Amino acid sequence: MKPVTVTATIAADPDRVYEAIIDIEHLPETSPDTVSVEFLGEQRSGPGTRFRETRSMGRKTQQFDLELTECDAAARTARFVTEHDGTIWDTRMDVAQDGSGSRVQFTMEAHTDSAMKSFVFGLMRGVFRKAMNKQVVALKGYCEG
């Protein structure tokens, strides 16, 4: 699947936006579909932090084991990766100065060996974009509030 990218301008300091993105403990406050977070080890921040996210998916909830694989405060970038049902979901988040505020960009890629899944994911790009926009809008509200 080709990467899906969404961007937004946030009227908040770029460091505040970046910190909100990598603050896994407060993910339910910054991500509208996140019901809860459970850490899968002692580590609570930084690269290598593993956690289980319970996410609302319509009328049901689903759990995903994620890892914060990369985060660079100087570059204000973070990368979260999860493997679910034979697909690796890889999301990169970048924050940059934009005037007196910030520009945030989320880019999600799905990697699978299944031709059928690749085809279906391609058809679902609009659904993925809508969900990512929902998350960016929630992050914007959290950071500007």
Buried (B, 14 or more C-beta within 10 A) or exposed (E): BEEBBBBBEBEBBBEBBBBBBBBBEEBBBBBBBBBEBEBEEEBEEEBEBBBBBBBEEEEEEEEBBBBBBBBEEEEBBBBBBBBEEEBEBBBBBBBBEBEEBBBBBBBBBBBBEEEEBBEEBEEBBEEBBEBBBBBBBBBBEBBEE
